[in-house]
Amino acid sequence: MRPERDRSHAHTAFGHSEPPHAGDAFGQPRTALPGRRWQPPHIALLLLCMSVSVVGSLATRELTSRLESTGQYSGASAAVSAPSACEPGRLPQLASVTADQLAALRAAAQAAIAPAHGHGYQWGTVSPNDVWSDNAPERGAVEASRAARGPGGFEMREWAPDPQWGSSYRDDIVADAFLFLTARQAQRFFNEASRASCRSSADARAAREPAHARTLSWVNPDGEREEDLFMLSGRLVYRLADVRPQNHQPPPSRAEVDEGLATVEALACGLSRTRCVRSTVGGVRA
């Protein structure tokens, strides 16, 4: 059982600014914090800055031209960008399910994150590629006719109190349930999805619990450190994800990453109904 953390010194983690949260974790815009009104700089200072900028731009352009002529520069290779969505090759297709079967997948995803005692803010159907891209789920398919069939993938997202720092610091927690045509296809997806390849700053390893699950810590396409857990059950593959409150400088410590991994492991223990040593999340036994 994971003990309840002392929350009286949360400011030591993030300073005395507004409590951070995982607002950009899965494509949700972070609420802007109040700040000082912008004051126009002195006109002389503004003109000086503009002059320096123009001179610097001309010098950079001349240097770039020289390097290109000698083959020492490539604009494409020199570009620096944020982590981008990387998707692997051909993935197995999801099974086609009825509305009742999709409702069962939704219930499984909802049950998986219930012990976190969070507030759901988004849900809907997803594709296997979404575990790489973190695209938002599509809600429209859920509201379609009960006679319609669709792909067997469902996702639930919620804001939940951070297990270490309390309710003022929100985690973005996600649960996915994917149903494939065969157990062999599910196994292939599980193997591919739980690998570190095609992800930024990733670390993949066997979960401490439950047995046979795999965890993955990586920087998602929105630039947030994320902890995932993948679990295989016949034709089903589950993913549980947690993005904790974090400052980007410096990056999260190993202890903070382990806290996120402990959260998804505890949720997985409740979903698999297995006996786990660390089977608590948010101080509540899963």
BAFI-3210 file (N, C-alpha, C; in Angstrom, 3 decimals, decimal comma, padded with zeros to 6 digits):
// residues 286
n [1|2|3|4|5|6|7|8|9|10|11|12|13|14|15|16|17|18|19|20|21|22|23|24|25|26|27|28|29|30|31|32|33|34|35|36|37|38|39|40|41|42|43|44|45|46|47|48|49|50|51|52|53|54|55|56|57|58|59|60|61|62|63|64|65|66|67|68|69|70|71|72|73|74|75|76|77|78|79|80|81|82|83|84|85|86|87|88|89|90|91|92|93|94|95|96|97|98|99|100|101|102|103|104|105|106|107|108|109|110|111|112|113|114|115|116|117|118|119|120|121|122|123|124|125|126|127|128|129|130|131|132|133|134|135|136|137|138|139|140|141|142|143|144|145|146|147|148|149|150|151|152|153|154|155|156|157|158|159|160|161|162|163|164|165|166|167|168|169|170|171|172|173|174|175|176|177|178|179|180|181|182|183|184|185|186|187|188|189|190|191|192|193|194|195|196|197|198|199|200|201|202|203|204|205|206|207|208|209|210|211|212|213|214|215|216|217|218|219|220|221|222|223|224|225|226|227|228|229|230|231|232|233|234|235|236|237|238|239|240|241|242|243|244|245|246|247|248|249|250|251|252|253|254|255|256|257|258|259|260|261|262|263|264|265|266|267|268|269|270|271|272|273|274|275|276|277|278|279|280|281|282|283|284|285|286]
n.u [000,853|000,665|001,841|000,114|001,115|002,961|001,542|002,109|004,226|004,178|004,928|007,652|008,201|007,415|007,927|006,739|004,815|001,764|-000,021|001,203|-000,164|-001,247|-002,029|-001,477|-001,249|-002,609|-003,374|-005,090|-005,710|-003,738|-004,862|-004,369|-002,173|-002,694|-001,013|001,448|000,542|001,488|004,052|004,928|008,213|010,813|011,113|013,622|015,100|013,640|014,127|016,878|016,986|015,680|017,510|019,760|018,631|018,175|020,806|021,889|020,320|021,068|023,768|023,555|022,240|024,222|026,240|024,927|024,596|027,257|027,981|026,185|027,155|029,520|028,701|028,337|026,084|022,666|019,424|017,216|018,282|019,229|017,080|015,195|012,828|009,819|008,960|007,587|004,665|005,097|004,504|004,308|004,874|002,591|-000,224|-002,214|-005,725|-008,549|-011,196|-014,489|-017,212|-020,392|-022,768|-023,423|-021,227|-019,240|-020,052|-019,432|-016,648|-016,236|-017,148|-015,197|-012,881|-013,655|-013,943|-011,318|-009,987|-011,423|-010,575|-008,890|-010,404|-011,161|-012,217|-014,032|-013,332|-013,205|-014,020|-014,363|-014,192|-011,165|-008,170|-005,622|-003,251|-003,330|-002,013|000,511|000,293|-001,377|-003,803|-007,000|-009,902|-012,713|-015,893|-018,242|-018,818|-019,755|-022,253|-023,705|-026,116|-027,577|-027,629|-025,436|-022,069|-018,701|-015,152|-013,340|-012,299|-011,809|-011,627|-011,053|-010,722|-009,505|-009,302|-007,414|-006,673|-003,270|-001,357|000,836|001,033|-001,500|-004,907|-004,697|-002,951|-003,157|-003,424|-003,343|-005,131|-005,481|-007,348|-007,357|-009,083|-008,633|-009,937|-009,166|-009,288|-008,198|-006,360|-003,703|-003,235|-003,707|-001,559|000,568|000,145|000,397|003,111|004,340|003,343|004,334|006,997|010,072|010,875|010,295|009,474|009,952|012,674|012,385|011,762|011,468|010,204|009,739|006,793|006,647|004,484|001,111|001,839|003,478|002,727|003,723|005,682|006,093|007,940|007,938|008,394|005,704|003,971|003,091|005,063|005,184|006,167|005,283|003,784|003,147|001,239|000,941|-001,221|-002,048|-004,803|-006,029|-007,888|-007,884|-006,262|-005,013|-004,339|-002,956|-002,424|-000,516|-000,027|001,786|001,795|004,258|007,348|009,133|011,802|014,012|013,859|011,487|012,437|013,919|012,572|010,109|009,141|008,905|006,815|004,654|004,662|004,024|001,386|-000,008|000,496|-000,842|-003,489|-003,730|-003,522|-005,959|-007,658|-006,916|-007,548|-005,716|-003,509|-001,583|001,407|001,857|-000,759|-002,316|-003,800|-003,807|-004,026|-006,033|-007,048|-006,776]
n.v [-001,197|002,149|004,813|007,743|010,973|013,656|016,725|019,287|020,840|021,609|023,802|023,727|022,188|023,455|026,129|029,422|030,257|030,328|027,240|024,711|022,787|019,991|021,122|021,260|018,693|016,717|018,075|020,023|023,426|025,432|027,401|030,839|032,537|035,278|038,345|041,039|044,211|045,043|047,318|049,886|050,057|052,542|054,857|055,308|053,117|051,085|051,633|051,153|048,399|047,402|048,115|046,564|044,043|044,011|044,218|041,872|039,973|040,321|039,599|036,927|035,869|036,237|034,547|032,079|031,837|031,556|029,120|027,349|027,433|026,071|023,620|023,092|023,559|022,949|023,869|022,306|020,343|021,935|022,977|023,468|021,982|021,407|018,323|016,035|014,411|011,060|008,284|004,751|002,081|000,113|-000,687|-003,129|-003,379|-002,190|-004,124|-004,257|-002,904|-003,105|-000,640|-001,334|-002,899|-000,981|000,636|-001,041|-001,034|001,609|001,602|-000,018|001,571|003,760|002,593|002,001|004,397|005,351|005,029|007,223|009,377|011,665|014,349|013,923|015,136|014,769|012,451|009,587|007,890|006,291|005,725|003,186|004,582|006,823|006,530|007,322|009,873|011,252|012,421|014,041|012,304|011,197|012,319|012,235|009,723|008,205|009,196|008,364|006,397|003,557|001,325|001,425|000,449|000,580|001,412|-000,456|001,157|003,105|006,068|007,700|010,780|012,645|015,168|014,932|014,888|015,390|012,670|013,119|015,912|016,900|018,282|020,820|020,613|019,390|016,262|015,022|012,452|009,479|006,850|004,125|001,727|-000,876|-002,962|-005,759|-007,797|-010,347|-012,238|-012,397|-010,136|-008,191|-008,707|-008,013|-005,262|-004,436|-005,032|-003,236|-000,734|-000,377|000,090|002,027|003,238|005,607|007,701|010,581|011,138|008,718|006,039|002,743|-000,065|-003,148|-003,294|-002,753|-003,801|-004,458|-007,977|-008,719|-006,373|-003,314|-000,349|003,089|005,962|009,163|012,051|013,694|014,656|017,256|018,259|017,514|015,673|012,323|009,470|006,179|003,129|-000,124|-002,850|-006,199|-008,242|-010,907|-010,265|-007,631|-004,500|-002,352|001,051|003,173|006,454|009,146|012,524|014,569|017,532|019,835|021,572|022,993|023,581|022,780|019,533|016,921|015,095|011,826|010,703|012,045|011,148|008,438|008,609|009,187|006,798|005,009|005,741|004,996|002,293|001,518|002,057|000,208|-002,148|-002,219|-002,474|-004,925|-006,585|-007,836|-008,870|-006,477|-005,019|-002,251|-001,064|001,406|004,565|008,014|007,763|005,959|002,630|000,573]
n.w [000,000|-000,927|000,927|002,194|001,058|002,613|002,367|003,090|002,280|-000,395|-001,895|-002,059|-004,189|-006,573|-006,238|-005,304|-007,025|-009,039|-008,735|-010,830|-013,562|-015,582|-018,048|-020,817|-021,539|-023,133|-025,452|-024,438|-023,931|-021,772|-019,059|-019,095|-016,913|-014,643|-015,270|-015,335|-016,715|-020,024|-020,672|-022,904|-024,287|-023,929|-026,619|-027,775|-026,889|-028,142|-030,875|-030,923|-030,360|-032,614|-034,603|-033,908|-034,294|-037,083|-038,091|-037,016|-038,322|-041,017|-040,855|-040,085|-042,323|-044,278|-043,289|-043,408|-046,165|-047,003|-045,778|-047,007|-049,622|-049,332|-048,592|-045,906|-044,500|-043,915|-044,283|-043,513|-041,786|-039,779|-038,511|-035,545|-033,520|-031,592|-029,811|-032,089|-033,480|-033,891|-035,756|-035,950|-038,358|-040,295|-038,438|-036,630|-037,373|-035,532|-034,048|-035,456|-033,829|-032,119|-030,901|-028,292|-027,574|-027,762|-025,681|-023,586|-023,720|-023,072|-020,434|-019,288|-019,580|-018,044|-015,524|-015,032|-014,378|-012,267|-009,489|-009,148|-008,534|-010,054|-012,291|-015,109|-018,369|-021,097|-023,685|-025,867|-029,101|-030,230|-032,194|-032,792|-033,398|-031,826|-029,413|-029,867|-031,016|-029,270|-029,914|-029,590|-028,379|-030,391|-030,098|-031,515|-032,709|-030,634|-030,155|-032,278|-034,202|-032,547|-034,092|-035,666|-036,542|-035,355|-034,940|-032,463|-030,122|-027,243|-025,243|-022,116|-020,398|-017,628|-015,041|-012,122|-008,574|-007,693|-006,518|-004,839|-004,253|-003,745|-004,041|-005,182|-007,212|-010,314|-012,005|-015,342|-016,436|-018,309|-019,820|-022,004|-024,014|-026,188|-028,659|-030,544|-033,577|-033,265|-030,757|-031,386|-032,972|-031,053|-029,342|-031,003|-031,323|-028,654|-028,191|-029,970|-029,174|-026,597|-026,841|-026,813|-029,127|-031,767|-030,208|-028,119|-025,959|-024,458|-022,141|-021,732|-019,977|-018,081|-016,118|-012,578|-011,349|-012,455|-013,118|-016,193|-017,450|-019,133|-018,841|-019,837|-020,086|-021,410|-023,593|-024,726|-027,848|-027,228|-025,712|-023,034|-020,150|-019,820|-018,339|-019,184|-019,120|-020,405|-020,936|-021,558|-022,446|-023,633|-026,484|-025,937|-025,351|-022,952|-022,186|-019,783|-018,760|-017,380|-016,804|-014,908|-012,723|-013,703|-014,016|-016,702|-016,600|-014,194|-015,984|-014,963|-012,033|-011,398|-009,255|-009,375|-011,826|-011,192|-009,410|-011,088|-012,565|-010,530|-010,086|-012,495|-012,409|-010,078|-010,832|-012,904|-011,490|-010,156|-012,343|-013,458|-011,452|-009,814|-007,184|-005,806|-004,507|-004,314|-004,579|-004,621|-005,313|-005,108|-002,399|-001,947|-001,845|-004,664]
ca.u [000,000|001,462|001,366|-000,295|002,243|002,826|001,265|002,246|005,357|004,072|005,584|009,056|008,333|007,183|008,095|005,570|003,953|000,503|000,204|001,171|-000,950|-000,919|-003,012|-001,158|-000,837|-003,207|-003,984|-005,982|-004,978|-003,569|-005,430|-003,310|-002,087|-002,704|000,338|001,521|000,205|002,664|004,357|005,769|009,556|011,177|011,236|015,032|015,480|012,982|014,858|018,158|016,744|015,357|018,742|020,557|017,962|018,412|022,211|022,067|019,668|021,897|024,974|023,175|021,945|025,490|026,919|024,204|024,900|028,607|027,984|025,487|028,010|030,584|028,097|028,407|024,828|021,413|018,329|016,344|018,920|019,498|015,832|014,938|011,387|009,319|008,678|006,499|003,967|005,757|003,659|005,021|004,336|001,236|-000,706|-003,433|-006,972|-009,433|-012,407|-015,704|-018,068|-021,724|-022,868|-023,389|-019,846|-018,500|-020,419|-018,683|-015,278|-016,277|-017,271|-013,898|-011,978|-014,122|-013,624|-009,868|-009,502|-012,306|-009,900|-008,182|-011,376|-011,015|-013,368|-013,914|-013,519|-013,242|-014,088|-014,805|-013,483|-009,778|-007,511|-004,353|-002,202|-003,445|-001,090|001,716|-000,017|-002,189|-004,922|-008,210|-010,904|-013,844|-017,127|-019,377|-019,145|-020,495|-023,622|-024,332|-027,215|-027,222|-027,517|-024,180|-020,875|-017,532|-013,909|-013,374|-011,339|-012,457|-010,723|-011,581|-009,743|-009,998|-008,406|-007,448|-005,685|-001,976|-001,202|001,894|000,917|-002,846|-005,924|-004,336|-002,074|-003,969|-002,875|-004,176|-005,096|-006,171|-007,492|-007,784|-009,386|-008,606|-010,347|-008,703|-009,989|-007,606|-005,405|-002,386|-003,152|-003,581|-000,193|001,455|-000,024|000,971|004,569|004,751|002,957|005,089|008,413|010,542|011,146|009,303|009,046|010,997|013,211|011,565|012,351|010,491|010,658|008,673|006,174|006,867|003,214|000,892|002,733|003,414|002,455|004,920|005,557|006,809|008,035|008,379|007,928|004,682|004,050|002,838|006,225|004,978|006,606|004,097|004,018|002,132|001,298|000,198|-001,570|-002,673|-005,757|-006,705|-008,003|-007,906|-005,062|-005,327|-003,295|-003,210|-001,425|-000,559|000,846|001,759|002,238|005,696|008,023|009,958|013,199|014,590|012,874|011,131|013,460|013,577|011,569|008,819|008,710|008,476|005,499|003,692|004,594|003,293|-000,040|-000,589|000,568|-001,928|-004,737|-003,736|-003,782|-007,406|-008,304|-006,638|-008,028|-004,622|-003,020|-000,350|001,954|001,641|-002,037|-003,098|-003,615|-004,479|-004,255|-007,154|-006,656|-007,441]
ca.v [000,000|003,352|005,720|009,107|011,884|014,907|017,758|020,600|021,561|021,511|024,935|023,428|021,500|024,314|027,526|030,093|030,748|029,612|025,805|024,250|021,587|019,345|021,685|021,003|017,298|015,999|019,004|020,968|024,672|025,823|028,707|031,832|033,091|036,744|038,907|042,488|044,861|045,348|048,738|050,101|050,511|053,868|054,839|055,183|051,725|050,289|051,821|050,483|046,958|047,109|048,220|045,370|042,900|044,042|043,885|040,446|039,189|040,380|038,806|035,508|035,495|036,138|033,343|030,933|031,750|031,019|027,707|026,596|027,333|025,109|022,346|022,880|023,968|022,510|024,478|021,283|019,681|022,890|023,397|022,935|021,998|020,673|016,932|015,903|013,135|010,037|007,098|003,618|001,570|-000,425|-001,269|-003,917|-002,631|-002,539|-004,869|-003,469|-003,224|-002,495|000,418|-001,958|-003,298|000,247|001,059|-001,891|-000,524|002,859|001,253|-000,528|002,710|004,576|001,873|002,002|005,632|005,733|005,197|008,498|010,359|012,884|014,923|013,661|016,323|014,429|011,021|009,270|006,814|006,557|004,742|002,746|005,584|007,907|006,366|008,066|011,276|011,833|013,183|014,013|011,314|011,698|012,077|012,085|008,327|007,664|009,684|007,866|005,450|002,303|000,271|001,591|-000,210|001,448|000,802|-000,799|001,865|004,161|006,769|008,602|011,706|013,344|015,874|014,276|015,422|014,721|011,858|013,625|017,311|017,248|018,693|022,064|020,256|018,419|015,347|014,687|010,988|008,931|005,400|003,644|000,307|-001,220|-004,334|-006,198|-008,968|-011,570|-012,050|-012,205|-008,728|-007,424|-008,893|-007,237|-003,853|-004,272|-005,018|-002,024|000,468|-000,261|000,291|003,408|003,787|006,523|008,606|011,489|010,981|007,626|004,971|001,646|-001,163|-003,966|-002,676|-003,437|-004,492|-005,898|-008,832|-008,728|-005,041|-002,556|001,089|003,930|007,372|009,832|013,414|013,556|015,698|018,575|018,657|017,195|014,354|011,478|008,075|005,271|001,690|-000,952|-004,154|-007,070|-009,218|-011,538|-009,366|-006,255|-003,811|-001,146|002,022|004,154|007,512|010,193|013,688|015,245|018,923|019,843|022,738|022,518|023,801|021,635|018,479|016,154|014,195|010,407|010,447|012,535|010,201|007,214|008,876|008,989|005,369|004,359|006,026|004,151|000,901|001,305|001,995|-001,065|-003,232|-002,267|-002,938|-006,342|-007,321|-008,640|-008,426|-005,733|-004,462|-000,810|-000,929|002,554|005,800|009,089|007,364|005,032|001,326|000,257]
ca.w [000,000|-001,017|002,000|001,869|001,115|003,357|001,395|003,713|001,714|-001,846|-002,540|-002,294|-005,474|-007,719|-005,880|-004,727|-008,091|-009,148|-008,890|-012,217|-013,806|-016,853|-018,965|-022,216|-021,613|-024,254|-026,387|-023,784|-023,690|-020,377|-018,737|-018,922|-015,568|-014,654|-015,264|-015,355|-017,971|-020,813|-020,787|-024,080|-023,939|-024,377|-028,072|-028,154|-026,664|-029,157|-032,130|-030,786|-030,476|-034,010|-035,373|-033,611|-034,908|-038,530|-038,329|-036,726|-039,369|-042,215|-040,613|-040,105|-043,702|-045,004|-042,831|-043,945|-047,595|-047,144|-045,399|-048,046|-050,793|-049,055|-048,220|-044,464|-043,860|-044,522|-043,534|-042,932|-040,655|-038,716|-037,870|-034,209|-033,296|-030,433|-030,131|-033,047|-033,459|-034,701|-035,782|-036,533|-039,613|-040,345|-037,184|-036,808|-037,279|-034,432|-034,388|-035,646|-032,682|-032,034|-029,900|-026,976|-027,311|-027,509|-024,327|-022,658|-023,712|-022,307|-019,022|-018,845|-019,439|-016,925|-014,295|-014,836|-013,753|-011,168|-008,189|-009,056|-008,031|-010,830|-012,979|-016,536|-019,202|-022,513|-023,948|-027,224|-029,786|-030,593|-033,040|-032,206|-033,591|-030,862|-028,291|-030,254|-031,312|-028,192|-030,459|-028,768|-028,796|-031,181|-029,344|-032,417|-032,977|-029,488|-030,218|-033,505|-034,017|-031,887|-035,098|-036,394|-036,028|-035,440|-034,444|-031,045|-029,281|-026,467|-024,324|-021,094|-019,845|-016,449|-014,128|-010,814|-007,629|-007,736|-005,299|-003,976|-003,854|-003,328|-005,003|-005,864|-008,321|-011,044|-012,998|-016,495|-016,475|-019,481|-019,938|-023,323|-024,179|-027,610|-028,940|-031,860|-034,111|-032,716|-029,673|-031,991|-033,349|-029,811|-028,877|-031,870|-030,966|-027,317|-028,323|-030,671|-028,423|-025,353|-027,156|-026,713|-030,448|-032,333|-029,154|-027,677|-024,597|-023,917|-021,326|-021,641|-019,123|-017,505|-014,945|-011,309|-011,200|-012,374|-013,894|-017,663|-017,988|-019,482|-018,636|-020,785|-019,736|-022,636|-023,811|-025,761|-028,873|-026,665|-024,923|-021,624|-019,691|-019,641|-017,957|-019,718|-018,828|-021,352|-020,381|-022,556|-021,916|-024,775|-027,634|-025,429|-024,880|-022,181|-021,884|-018,743|-018,892|-016,358|-016,942|-013,611|-012,730|-013,926|-014,566|-017,804|-016,257|-014,891|-016,240|-013,765|-011,496|-011,460|-008,221|-009,857|-012,862|-010,496|-008,814|-012,167|-012,864|-009,434|-010,273|-013,540|-011,959|-009,123|-011,596|-013,634|-010,536|-009,943|-013,564|-013,673|-010,275|-009,291|-005,885|-005,991|-003,269|-004,338|-005,290|-004,210|-006,061|-004,392|-001,006|-001,871|-002,358|-005,924]
c.u [000,884|000,976|000,986|000,900|001,922|002,682|001,501|003,360|005,346|004,800|007,060|009,262|008,281|007,380|006,807|004,676|002,637|000,777|000,160|000,236|-000,631|-001,830|-002,751|-000,888|-001,340|-003,970|-004,957|-005,215|-004,904|-004,161|-004,308|-003,347|-002,113|-001,281|000,281|001,111|001,494|002,825|005,255|007,138|009,783|011,492|012,687|015,519|014,887|013,729|016,207|018,017|016,459|016,611|019,620|019,968|018,234|019,839|022,463|021,473|020,496|023,165|024,681|022,919|023,237|026,242|026,266|024,526|026,275|028,657|027,298|026,367|029,129|030,039|028,112|027,105|023,656|020,279|017,458|016,973|019,159|018,242|015,662|013,451|011,050|009,100|007,469|005,874|004,659|004,902|004,399|004,389|002,932|000,866|-001,946|-004,677|-007,787|-010,621|-013,561|-016,709|-019,418|-021,697|-022,823|-021,968|-018,976|-018,801|-019,671|-017,224|-015,207|-016,342|-015,940|-012,908|-012,352|-013,789|-012,136|-009,392|-010,380|-011,577|-009,146|-009,078|-011,230|-012,318|-013,176|-014,169|-013,585|-013,269|-014,585|-013,973|-012,075|-009,273|-006,214|-003,245|-002,211|-002,531|000,266|001,424|-000,713|-003,281|-006,146|-009,171|-012,050|-015,151|-018,310|-019,790|-019,959|-021,961|-024,352|-025,433|-026,735|-027,082|-026,181|-023,065|-019,686|-016,308|-013,930|-012,274|-012,019|-011,476|-011,500|-010,438|-010,337|-008,882|-008,548|-006,412|-004,371|-001,750|-000,163|001,592|-000,512|-003,705|-005,611|-003,470|-002,734|-003,146|-003,866|-004,044|-005,981|-006,236|-008,032|-008,083|-009,494|-008,969|-009,954|-009,443|-009,490|-006,647|-003,999|-002,197|-002,986|-002,156|000,788|001,360|000,599|002,489|005,050|004,501|003,803|006,591|008,783|010,757|009,984|008,712|010,233|011,374|012,492|012,394|011,282|011,068|009,463|008,121|006,539|005,647|002,160|001,832|002,421|002,993|003,782|004,654|006,447|006,769|008,618|007,891|006,972|004,755|003,740|003,971|006,115|005,518|005,379|004,531|002,842|002,324|000,415|-000,010|-002,378|-003,593|-006,543|-006,687|-007,963|-006,512|-005,515|-004,095|-003,795|-002,082|-001,627|000,444|000,698|002,099|003,752|006,147|008,981|011,436|013,345|013,530|012,581|012,265|012,996|012,495|010,188|008,268|008,191|007,112|004,402|003,540|003,827|001,792|-000,648|-000,519|-000,559|-003,278|-004,839|-004,014|-005,276|-008,136|-008,117|-007,117|-006,964|-004,162|-001,663|000,104|001,643|000,327|-002,890|-002,817|-004,424|-004,799|-005,387|-006,757|-007,477|-008,143]
c.v [001,240|004,361|007,073|010,042|013,100|016,039|019,169|021,431|021,499|022,644|024,657|022,752|022,461|025,804|028,123|030,709|029,985|028,117|025,392|023,066|021,078|019,842|021,446|019,526|016,583|016,957|019,987|022,253|025,000|027,207|029,689|032,382|034,608|037,279|040,416|043,013|045,209|046,850|048,950|050,597|051,927|053,835|054,676|053,757|050,821|050,399|051,116|048,980|046,569|047,155|046,993|044,154|042,834|043,648|042,399|039,565|039,160|039,541|037,318|035,029|035,323|034,875|032,103|030,734|031,152|029,529|026,844|026,407|026,332|023,762|022,058|023,193|023,408|023,067|023,459|020,659|020,636|023,302|022,717|023,053|021,223|019,224|016,821|014,519|012,177|008,786|005,965|003,189|001,019|-001,126|-002,115|-003,071|-003,110|-003,356|-003,899|-003,880|-002,535|-001,399|-000,157|-002,378|-002,077|000,777|000,240|-001,442|000,783|002,565|000,748|000,616|003,568|003,919|001,943|003,242|006,096|005,902|006,511|009,619|011,709|013,343|014,730|014,916|015,993|012,911|010,816|008,154|007,271|005,449|004,301|003,787|006,664|007,743|006,992|009,556|011,997|012,744|013,043|012,945|011,977|011,315|011,775|010,647|007,706|008,048|009,227|006,853|004,159|001,159|000,321|000,789|000,725|000,742|000,633|-000,165|003,005|004,747|007,678|009,474|012,419|014,115|015,215|014,902|014,656|013,948|012,406|015,007|017,763|017,848|020,009|021,819|019,108|017,578|015,203|013,180|010,482|007,416|005,059|002,157|000,022|-002,694|-004,682|-007,461|-010,256|-011,224|-011,813|-010,754|-007,841|-007,518|-008,056|-005,742|-003,565|-004,152|-003,704|-000,783|000,675|-000,118|001,772|004,045|004,641|007,443|009,425|011,233|009,869|006,613|003,907|000,525|-001,978|-003,263|-003,453|-004,273|-003,758|-006,671|-008,715|-007,378|-004,354|-001,057|001,838|005,364|008,096|011,273|013,388|014,708|017,112|019,050|018,370|015,804|013,546|010,080|007,218|003,871|000,963|-002,337|-004,934|-008,070|-009,819|-010,629|-007,900|-005,759|-002,536|-000,239|002,957|005,171|008,570|011,276|014,494|016,724|018,965|021,207|022,231|022,740|023,734|020,585|017,701|015,230|012,751|010,072|010,904|011,633|008,920|007,394|008,697|007,524|004,618|004,575|005,115|002,682|000,584|001,206|000,664|-002,237|-003,355|-002,803|-004,431|-007,230|-008,278|-008,053|-007,765|-005,147|-002,977|-000,492|000,195|003,708|006,873|008,718|006,383|003,710|001,005|-001,081]
c.w [000,000|000,008|001,460|002,031|001,992|002,360|001,943|003,094|000,194|-002,547|-002,805|-003,630|-006,648|-007,398|-005,354|-005,793|-008,088|-009,340|-010,360|-012,360|-015,195|-017,959|-020,433|-022,471|-022,846|-025,145|-025,768|-023,497|-022,218|-020,163|-018,451|-017,504|-015,639|-014,566|-015,280|-016,721|-018,691|-020,932|-021,993|-023,680|-024,435|-025,865|-028,510|-027,992|-027,728|-030,479|-032,085|-030,969|-031,916|-034,871|-035,169|-034,287|-036,401|-038,851|-038,097|-037,805|-040,640|-042,051|-040,670|-041,521|-044,508|-044,619|-043,399|-045,413|-047,823|-046,843|-046,443|-049,266|-050,603|-048,599|-046,743|-043,745|-044,639|-043,688|-042,846|-041,705|-039,497|-037,969|-036,525|-033,943|-032,047|-030,806|-031,045|-032,950|-034,412|-034,622|-036,479|-037,848|-039,463|-039,037|-037,457|-036,619|-036,085|-034,934|-034,584|-034,576|-032,799|-030,974|-028,487|-026,599|-027,035|-026,113|-023,280|-022,573|-022,916|-020,812|-018,468|-018,636|-018,237|-015,588|-013,983|-014,090|-012,596|-009,831|-008,045|-008,561|-008,734|-011,441|-014,475|-017,356|-020,692|-022,668|-025,376|-027,821|-030,174|-031,501|-032,373|-032,329|-032,524|-029,652|-028,611|-030,406|-030,168|-028,732|-029,566|-029,268|-029,545|-030,499|-030,261|-032,642|-031,847|-029,571|-031,478|-033,172|-033,371|-032,884|-035,824|-035,731|-036,225|-034,891|-032,934|-030,227|-028,556|-025,472|-023,374|-020,581|-018,636|-015,753|-012,761|-009,890|-007,743|-006,444|-004,331|-003,416|-003,549|-004,417|-005,713|-007,092|-009,088|-012,004|-014,141|-016,694|-017,607|-019,383|-021,322|-023,246|-025,674|-027,786|-030,377|-032,297|-033,490|-031,579|-030,223|-032,418|-032,117|-029,261|-029,698|-031,545|-029,606|-027,396|-028,943|-029,822|-027,178|-025,587|-027,058|-028,076|-030,929|-031,267|-028,672|-026,220|-023,843|-023,134|-021,122|-020,786|-018,652|-016,269|-013,689|-010,953|-012,026|-013,303|-015,383|-018,265|-018,300|-019,294|-019,629|-020,283|-020,943|-022,646|-024,990|-026,771|-028,386|-025,761|-023,448|-021,309|-019,302|-019,248|-018,421|-019,152|-019,826|-020,748|-021,408|-021,870|-023,076|-025,989|-027,233|-025,059|-024,168|-022,117|-020,793|-018,797|-017,818|-016,728|-015,660|-013,753|-012,854|-014,422|-015,635|-017,557|-014,747|-015,194|-014,969|-013,332|-011,641|-010,427|-008,674|-010,960|-012,213|-009,850|-009,864|-012,532|-011,781|-009,583|-011,327|-013,166|-010,979|-009,829|-012,348|-012,710|-010,248|-011,149|-013,772|-012,534|-009,746|-007,974|-006,075|-004,658|-003,175|-005,045|-004,718|-005,156|-005,355|-002,955|-000,838|-002,510|-003,602|-005,839]
res [m|r|p|e|r|d|r|s|h|a|h|t|a|f|g|h|s|e|p|p|h|a|g|d|a|f|g|q|p|r|t|a|l|p|g|r|r|w|q|p|p|h|i|a|l|l|l|l|c|m|s|v|s|v|v|g|s|l|a|t|r|e|l|t|s|r|l|e|s|t|g|q|y|s|g|a|s|a|a|v|s|a|p|s|a|c|e|p|g|r|l|p|q|l|a|s|v|t|a|d|q|l|a|a|l|r|a|a|a|q|a|a|i|a|p|a|h|g|h|g|y|q|w|g|t|v|s|p|n|d|v|w|s|d|n|a|p|e|r|g|a|v|e|a|s|r|a|a|r|g|p|g|g|f|e|m|r|e|w|a|p|d|p|q|w|g|s|s|y|r|d|d|i|v|a|d|a|f|l|f|l|t|a|r|q|a|q|r|f|f|n|e|a|s|r|a|s|c|r|s|s|a|d|a|r|a|a|r|e|p|a|h|a|r|t|l|s|w|v|n|p|d|g|e|r|e|e|d|l|f|m|l|s|g|r|l|v|y|r|l|a|d|v|r|p|q|n|h|q|p|p|p|s|r|a|e|v|d|e|g|l|a|t|v|e|a|l|a|c|g|l|s|r|t|r|c|v|r|s|t|v|g|g|v|r|a]
***
